[in-house]
Amino acid sequence: MENLLVITNCPDEQSANAIALAVVEAKLAACVNILPRVQSVYRWQGKVESASEILLFFKSTAASYPALETRIRELHPYDVPEIIALPISHGLPAYLNWVAAETEK
């Protein structure tokens, strides 16, 4: 089972908490870390923007990723949310097994 770290940013705590709760309840992620405000600088529609955002780290699996991405997109307030999945190449086996078990349907 390939484990993934999926990342997104939200504009506020309310949307971050709603997304985190929904995906864990649906077993699309075993755990979601909600990090305090980060400052993002990015180019959007031809202009450089700056925004304070809430960072989310989802622990999931490659098998759950398509449904996880779909659910994040459904709940996310941004038109084009950042959704990035990174493979977890190494980790504590017991933890990685727990992630896999908690995302099984």
Stockholm file with secondary structure:
# STOCKHOLM 1.0

chainA/1-105         MENLLVITNCPDEQSANAIALAVVEAKLAACVNILPRVQSVYRWQGKVESASEILLFFKSTAASYPALETRIRELHPYDVPEIIALPISHGLPAYLNWVAAETEK
#=GR chainA/1-105 SS CCEEEEEEEESSHHHHHHHHHHHHHTTSCSEEEEEEEEEEEEEETTEEEEEEEEEEEEEEETTTHHHHHHHHHHHCSSSSCCCEEEECCCCCHHHHHHHHHHTCC
#=GC SS_cons         CCEEEEEEEESSHHHHHHHHHHHHHTTSCSEEEEEEEEEEEEEETTEEEEEEEEEEEEEEETTTHHHHHHHHHHHCSSSSCCCEEEECCCCCHHHHHHHHHHTCC
//
